[in-house]
Amino acid sequence: MEYLDPFVLLHHGHIKIDENTDLKHAGVGPHPHRGFSPVTFVFKSGTRHCDSRGNDHEIYAGGTQWIHAGMGIIHSERPLEHEMEIIQMWINSPAQHKMDIPFYYPLSKENTPQFISEDKLFEANVIIGNLLGIKGPIPTMTAINSATQHIAKNGKQFIALPKKHHAFLYLLDGKLLIGDNTEVSGFNMAVLETD
């Protein structure tokens, strides 16, 4: 598909590591980023982030880590257990912020604002921007909204999005009906119209 501004990449990683492997050497070793924000949503186990700005932090399931790479940062991402599931999204930075001082923002599950529907079949963890009347705590340079959502069978929710924003849903598992006739199954992305 064509580039979906400002989203550069979406990677779903379900990593299983041999039990004999030392976790200090698993995952992704030191590597550079520059000019965008890699964001990691943790769904299973956890990840340890270390970077060239002195940050050393662990994020567990339900948490998120945001890195504004700015003028450049080197970091590593190591799993905390022998199985880990994450989604990583890269968000392009506006031109005027590509050479900013990098920063790292860890967000735990406990500190993530949550919306729960009245019937308890839908929940959204609002991480970035403003969705369903809830503001996400991570500061961004780009006007985006991002949330992880958990929808039980027969759960439904209307989510108002800003007109002209590019929007997509990525489904980790199960099946989801969008609108009246678009069904999406796990490991697939649905890109919405901008109206």
N, C-alpha and C positions, 0 to 999 in steps of 0.2 A: 504494500500500500504506500501511497505517497506520504512524505514527511508530515507528521501531525503536530504542528507548532503549538507549544514549545517542547513537546515530548520527543526525545531523541531515541530512546530505547526502552523496551520492557523485557525483562528477563525473569523467567520463573525457574528457580533452582530447587530441586528436591534432591539433596545430596546425601548419599549413604557412603560412609567411610569404613574401610576394613577395620575390624576391632583391634588389629595389631598395629595400626598406625598411630603414632604419637600426634595428638591434636595440635601440638605446637607447630607441626609441619604440614598440617592439612589446610584446606581452604585456599585462599589467595594471598600470596606473600606480598611484600612491599611493591607497590605500583603507583604511577602518577595519574592525576586527573587535573584538568585545567579548563576554566571557562564554562562550566556547567555544574549542576547539583546532582550527584548520585544519592538517591533515597532508597533505603532498604526497609521493607516491611517484613517482620519476622513472624512466621506462623507456627513453626515447630522448633523446639530447642532454643538456641540462642547463638549470638555471634560476638566475638571480641574485636573491637576496632582499636587500632593503634595508628597514630599518624605523626608526621614530621613537625606538627605544632605542639606536641607534647600530650595530646589527648590519648587516654587509655581507658576504655569503657566497655562494659558488657551490656548487651540488649537481649532480652528474653522474649519468648512468644507473646504476641500482642503488642510489642513495642516497635518503635520506628527509629531509624537513625538518618539524619539529614546532614550532608556535607555540602557546604558551598565551597567549591574548589577554587573559585576566584583565580588569582594569578598563578596558582599551582600548589598542590599538596601531594604528599606521598603517604599512602596508608596501606594497611594490611587488614584482611578480614578472615578471622579464624573461627571455625565452629567450636561450640562448647561441649557438644556431644557427638556421637558417631552417626547421628542422623539429624539433618537440619532441612527446613523448608523455608524459603524466602521468595519474595518478589523484589527485584530491584528495578527502579525507574530512573532514567536520566532526564533531567529537566534543563533545557538550554537557559543560560543566563542572558538577560538583556545586554546589549553591547556595552553600555555604560558601566556595567558591573562585572565584566569579565576579568578585570585586573584588580578587583577588590581584595582586601586581606581575607584569606580563607577562614571559615569557622565551622565548627562541628556542633550539632544540636541533637543530643540523645533524648528520646521520649519513651518513658516506660508505659506499659499497659495501664498501670494504676493512675497515671497522670494524663491519660488520653480522654478527652471529653466524649461522652457517649449519648446517643439518642436511642431510645427503646420505644417501639410502637405500643399502643394501648393493649393490643392482643398478645404482646411479647413475642411475636413471630419474626420481627425484623429489628435488627440493631445495627447502628452505624457508629464507628469509632472515627470521629472527625479529627484529622491530623493537620491539615493545611487549609487555610481559607475559611469559608463560611458555608455550611450545608445544614439544611433542616433547622435553621435558626441557632446553630451552635458554631462557635468560632474555634478553629484549630489553633493550638499554641505555637506551632513552628513558624518563625518569621520567614517570609520569602521575598525575593526580588521580582517575581513574576506573579501576576494575578491568576492564581490557580486554586482549585478546590480539590481536596483529596481525602478519601475515607476508605477504610476497610468496612465491609458489610457482611453480616451473617443473616441469612434468610432461611427460616424453617419452612417445611412443606406448607403450602397454601398461604405463606406470608406474602404481603404486597405492600408497596410504598410508592407514593408519588414524590419525586425529588425535583424541585425547580432548579434549573441551571441558567446561568446568564446567557442571554441571546448572543450569538456570534462566537461563543467559546467553543473550542474543539473539545469534544467529550468522548470518552470511551469507558467501557466496562470490561474487565478481564475476569473470567470465571475460574476459580480454583478447582471446584468440583460441582457435581450435581447438574441440574438444568434450571434455566431461568427463562421466563416469558417476558419479553420487552414489548410494551404496547399490546396490540391485539393479536399479532401473528408472527413475531420474530422470536424463535426459540434458540437459545445459546446453551451449549453444553460445556462441561469442564475442559480446561486447557485452551479455550477459545476467547477471542476478543471481539466485542461488538463496538463499532465506531458509529456514533450517533450523528444525525444531521445537525447543522449549526442553527436551526430555527427552534 
